[in-house]
Amino acid sequence: MKTVRLTMAQALVRFLENQYIAYDGKEHRFVEGVIMLPGHGNVVGLGQALAQEAHGLKVWQGKNEQGMAHTAVAFARQMKRKKIIAVTSSVGPGAANMVTAAATATANNIPVLILPGDVYACRQPDPVLQQVEQIHDLSLSTNDAFRPVCRYWDRIVRPEQLMSAMISAMRVLTDPANTGAVCIAMPQDVEGEAYDYPENFFRKRVHRLARRLPEPEAVAEAAEVIKAAKKPVMICGGGVRYSEAHEEFREFAEKTGIPFGETQAGKSAVVWDHCLNLGGIGVTGCSAANEIAKEADVIIGVGTRYTDFTTSSKWLFKDCAKFVNINVSEFQAVKMDAAVPVVADAKRALPALLKALDGYKAPYKGEIEAARGRWKKELARLDGITFGPDYVPEVNDANAKSAFKFAEDMGADLTQTAVLGVINECIDPEDVVIGASGSLPGDMQRMWRPKAVDTYHMEYGYSCMGYEVSGALGVKYAVPDHDVYAMAGDGSFIMLHSEMLTALQEHKKINICLFNNASFGCINNLQVGHGNDTLCTELRFRGEDGAHSGKFMPVDFAKIAEGYGCKGYTIRTLDELRAAIAEAKNIEGVPVLFDIRVLPKSMTEGYGSWWRVGDTEVSENPRNTAAYKDHLDHVKDALKF
């Protein structure tokens, strides 16, 4: 057997160079590159290896470990999990920073390879700088924190262990049913240790994407359930997009006449104005989808995990409703108790099920058109909401006066829904929008009208604040010929926007639409909507009463962007917004930030949904006990499984 003597780090890079993925007659490199923030855990070993061995792999410089890992997650998501970026950090805090991004990837079933430096395997210099010592277990390090948030975890304590570890890593990273974050911890001494690796380890490896076929018996059982349905509805989940079953899903809906609601991950698999598209479903859904879903007798979930937001905490559906679940994951396919599971790739399962239905047509009689018509009127109203003396916030609570106080302190009177409507109107159909947290995901799932497929990118499995800017860069890496618009609240932007500097460094134009309402508006709504007073959810100066009750804080985010060298726009009117978007379209290679001051409480409402959040059973505040009574009223009607 021929061998080649390489360090563990050199062997790792050479291995990554030769990983390919094949699907539907296509074949391409699986690992696009490595984002690196050098430190004493990776700069000498892996850093040297990248300089020597990275030929096809791209190498980028990160600015914050969490941010660069979010960039990698967004890239893989936009590439429908068929390409990945690896990320590497130093020992200690650099590694710990990536734990949040690893959880984000795993919660969303997105592949990302995380390569943190680790403490010495030999233990001779212990404790090294940034090492956390545990007196009960000297084998523990910061990197053990990755274990619960990764699909696969390993630590390379001898250089030859790399071979079995990386084969297992690639197995998980290319598994549609069980993918997520993979962590390979690299002790910094082992990174530089050499081994005579078999040359065969570095051969070109082609990982074939398995499109699991449905069992005929499962298809037949599912077809019998659907044939008996009087008011079936489908749920378009992220699995439709990842399996690239867009056309199969659309054809199934059209030939059966079954309408569908969209999850955050499934949105833009089919364009918004398709006659059977009911829009977002669940807690952040719209009236059309929720009205139809409440009356449905059969729910056909395609590639959905049935999160609490999709099911309105299992309250949305009737207790007599039946479920048919098409999912490549057995774990997901058996959810919702008495569901008929069809464990298969959506691209293969939908045509088989359509054939088994043998011409079935859902017996709707105008309900779909009526629900869609009512929602279109509501969209027009949301687009046109303006501030004035008679303005009534959508979230009507004891603290609704915040909107008027904000307008006074900040000199702004734009509503969030009107701003979203203008952005949707002004950007090009092929542009990609991205979001993750706060009230914007709800408003976007309801209001955003994708005019082209795969142009809606929402991280809502983990709803991770700080994903938006970093994620926009990852999307731009994936689709460099498309403009990318990140929808971020001011709270999320403050948490993490470091990769805006990376975008500038790499000449990547990303557009950041910053909705500045000087608050964590979504959580403030949740807080006061369940009987509590505002506490730490508005960005106000501390007042004379000792609380954060003073004036709203007028941060100039456009100047922050300009300080980095990006282009900043200060937006206070809708005309300014339209003009800025039009001008920014001609900017190339420079990130753009639109600082848009929007009124608190100017987001959308719930549209017949409910979310179980754990109300307070005992309280001195009667508003809390009223909220708990409402909680009990909903719980008794929720499905119990």
Beta strands, then each sheet from edge to edge (+ up, - down):
strand 1: 3-7
strand 2: 19-23
strand 3: 26-29
strand 4: 31-36
strand 5: 58-61
strand 6: 84-89
strand 7: 112-118
strand 8: 152-155
strand 9: 181-187
strand 10: 194-198
strand 11: 205-208
strand 12: 232-236
strand 13: 260-262
strand 14: 277-280
strand 15: 298-302
strand 16: 322-327
strand 17: 340-343
strand 18: 432-435
strand 19: 456-458
strand 20: 484-489
strand 21: 511-516
strand 22: 567-571
strand 23: 592-597
sheet 1: 1+ 10-
sheet 2: 3+ 2- 11-
sheet 3: 5+ 4+ 6+ 7+ 9+ 8+
sheet 4: 14+ 13+ 12+ 15+ 16+ 17+
sheet 5: 19+ 18+ 20+ 21+ 23+ 22+
end
